[in-house]
Amino acid sequence: MASTRRAAQREETRESLLDSAQALFAEWGVLGTSVEEIADRAGYTRGAFYANFKDRAAIVEEIVARQQGRILASLAGTLEAESALDSDLGAALTVLLDRVLDAMPHDRQAWLLQAELETYAIRHPEIAGSYRQIDVKFRDQVATLIERTARLLGRELILEPAVVATAAIAIVLRSGRDALLDDALRPQETARALLPALFLGFSRPVKAGLAGTDGG
């Protein structure tokens, strides 16, 4: 019982430190934030930080993984209401796109954090490899979701799913950046304009007789 309580307290401490670092990184940048500031904002000591994370790079990696995990969890839920899709391709695609973009972060802090984490990884070769591994895993999971979306709409991808996912993620990231730079743009406006064309251009209707053949 005591060990369970300690484990819960340790997890609570880690989450508080992650939340603190996330807010500070978005506000001041990774390099502009010290370990002491992260611990202090969370209400802990410097020792508590190092009891949970080796260094600042370690907490950066965990924040990246946590952020992308939350996005994937939200995206996975967007395809649950399959019966609600319209038989018209355009209408169904619009519904799915709305679900996907609604699952993405919309607040300014989230996009500032994304920019800061990526810049930090680019500037520091010692973390670039880990960042890339997390990023590739995220891309592959997005590719799986795109393939499933194509099947729901009676289509198949004409390029490797990872390639399509890379293009889609780039559009979403650019759309978020555009909204940061121009307050007149509504969140994900660029993505709403480009993603349908991307999907239709990189997919085609499934040929008659081929649908469902993978199940035997």
C-alpha positions in Angstrom: 0.0 0.0 0.0 2.8 2.4 1.0 4.7 1.6 -2.2 1.6 2.3 -4.3 1.2 5.7 -2.6 4.9 6.5 -3.2 4.6 5.6 -6.8 1.5 7.8 -7.2 3.3 10.7 -5.5 6.4 10.2 -7.7 4.2 10.3 -10.8 2.4 13.4 -9.6 5.8 15.1 -9.1 7.0 14.1 -12.6 3.8 15.4 -14.1 4.0 18.7 -12.2 7.6 19.2 -13.3 6.6 18.4 -16.9 3.8 20.9 -16.8 6.1 23.5 -15.3 8.8 23.0 -17.9 6.2 23.0 -20.7 4.8 26.4 -19.7 8.3 27.9 -19.2 9.7 26.6 -22.4 6.8 28.1 -24.3 7.2 31.4 -22.5 11.0 31.8 -22.4 12.4 29.1 -24.6 14.3 25.9 -23.6 17.6 27.7 -23.3 16.1 30.6 -21.4 14.7 28.3 -18.7 16.8 26.9 -15.9 16.3 23.7 -13.9 15.8 25.8 -10.8 13.0 27.7 -12.4 11.3 24.5 -13.5 11.4 23.1 -10.0 10.4 26.3 -8.3 7.4 26.8 -10.6 6.2 23.3 -9.8 6.7 23.8 -6.1 9.7 21.5 -5.7 13.4 21.7 -5.1 16.3 21.3 -7.6 16.9 17.9 -6.0 13.3 16.8 -6.9 14.0 17.6 -10.5 17.2 15.5 -10.7 15.4 12.7 -8.9 13.1 12.4 -11.9 15.2 13.7 -14.8 18.8 13.3 -15.7 19.0 16.8 -17.1 17.2 19.4 -19.2 17.6 17.4 -22.3 15.8 14.5 -20.7 12.8 16.5 -19.8 12.7 17.9 -23.3 12.5 14.4 -24.7 9.7 13.4 -22.3 7.7 16.5 -23.1 8.0 15.8 -26.9 6.8 12.2 -26.3 4.0 13.3 -24.0 2.7 16.0 -26.4 2.7 13.7 -29.4 1.1 10.9 -27.4 -1.8 13.2 -26.4 -2.3 14.3 -30.0 -2.4 10.7 -31.2 -4.9 9.8 -28.5 -7.1 12.6 -29.7 -6.7 11.7 -33.3 -7.5 8.0 -32.7 -10.9 9.1 -31.3 -11.8 11.0 -34.4 -12.5 7.9 -36.4 -14.8 6.2 -33.9 -18.1 7.6 -35.3 -17.8 5.8 -38.6 -21.6 5.5 -39.1 -21.9 9.3 -39.0 -20.0 9.7 -42.3 -21.9 11.0 -45.3 -22.0 8.9 -48.4 -20.8 11.9 -50.4 -17.0 11.9 -50.5 -16.7 15.7 -50.2 -19.0 15.9 -47.2 -17.5 12.9 -45.5 -14.0 14.2 -46.0 -15.0 17.6 -44.5 -16.4 15.9 -41.4 -13.3 13.8 -40.9 -11.0 16.8 -41.5 -13.0 18.8 -38.9 -12.6 16.0 -36.4 -8.9 15.8 -37.0 -8.2 19.5 -36.7 -10.4 19.8 -33.7 -8.2 17.2 -32.0 -5.1 19.3 -32.6 -3.9 21.9 -30.1 -5.4 25.3 -30.7 -3.8 27.5 -28.0 -0.8 29.7 -28.7 1.3 28.1 -25.9 1.1 24.7 -27.6 2.4 26.0 -30.9 5.1 28.1 -29.2 6.2 25.0 -27.4 6.4 23.0 -30.6 8.6 25.6 -32.2 10.9 25.8 -29.2 11.3 22.0 -28.8 12.1 21.6 -32.5 14.6 24.5 -32.5 16.3 23.0 -29.4 16.6 19.6 -31.0 18.1 21.1 -34.2 20.7 23.1 -32.1 21.7 20.2 -30.0 23.0 17.1 -31.8 23.0 15.1 -28.6 19.2 15.2 -28.5 18.5 15.4 -32.2 18.6 11.6 -32.6 16.1 10.9 -29.8 13.8 13.7 -31.1 13.9 12.2 -34.6 13.0 8.7 -33.3 10.0 10.1 -31.4 9.1 12.1 -34.5 9.3 9.1 -36.8 7.1 7.0 -34.5 4.6 9.8 -34.5 4.7 10.0 -38.3 4.2 6.3 -38.6 1.2 6.3 -36.3 -0.3 9.2 -38.3 0.3 7.2 -41.5 -1.8 4.3 -40.0 -4.6 6.7 -39.2 -4.5 8.2 -42.8 -4.7 4.6 -44.2 -7.7 3.9 -42.1 -9.3 7.1 -43.2 -8.8 6.2 -46.8 -10.4 2.8 -46.3 -13.4 4.4 -44.6 -13.9 6.6 -47.6 -13.4 3.7 -50.1 -10.0 4.9 -51.3 -6.4 3.7 -51.2 -3.2 5.7 -51.1 -1.1 5.9 -54.2 2.1 6.8 -52.3 3.7 5.2 -49.2 1.6 6.1 -46.2 4.7 7.6 -44.4 5.2 10.0 -47.3 1.6 11.2 -47.2 1.8 11.5 -43.4 4.9 13.6 -43.7 3.2 16.0 -46.1 0.1 16.2 -43.9 2.1 16.9 -40.7 4.1 19.6 -42.5 0.8 21.3 -43.6 -0.6 21.2 -40.1 2.6 22.6 -38.6 2.8 25.4 -41.2 -0.8 26.2 -40.5 -0.1 26.5 -36.8 2.9 28.8 -37.5 0.8 30.9 -39.9 -1.8 31.5 -37.2 0.9 32.6 -34.7 2.2 35.1 -37.2 -1.1 36.4 -38.4 -3.9 37.0 -35.8 -6.4 37.4 -38.7 -6.1 33.7 -39.6 -8.4 31.3 -37.7 -6.7 28.3 -36.3 -5.7 25.7 -38.9 -7.1 27.8 -41.8 -4.2 26.8 -44.1 -4.6 23.2 -43.2 -8.4 23.3 -43.9 -7.6 24.6 -47.4 -4.8 22.2 -48.3 -5.4 18.9 -46.6 -8.4 17.8 -48.7 -6.5 18.5 -51.9 -3.5 16.5 -50.5 -5.7 13.5 -49.6 -7.6 13.4 -52.9 -4.4 13.9 -54.9 -2.5 11.1 -53.0 -5.3 8.6 -53.1 -7.7 6.9 -55.6 -11.0 5.0 -55.4 -10.5 1.3 -54.5 -10.9 -0.8 -57.6 -14.0 -3.1 -57.7 -13.3 -6.5 -56.2 -10.3 -5.4 -54.2 -12.1 -4.0 -51.2 -12.0 -6.3 -48.2 -9.7 -8.8 -49.8 -7.0 -8.5 -47.0 -9.3 -10.3 -44.6 -9.4 -13.4 -46.7 
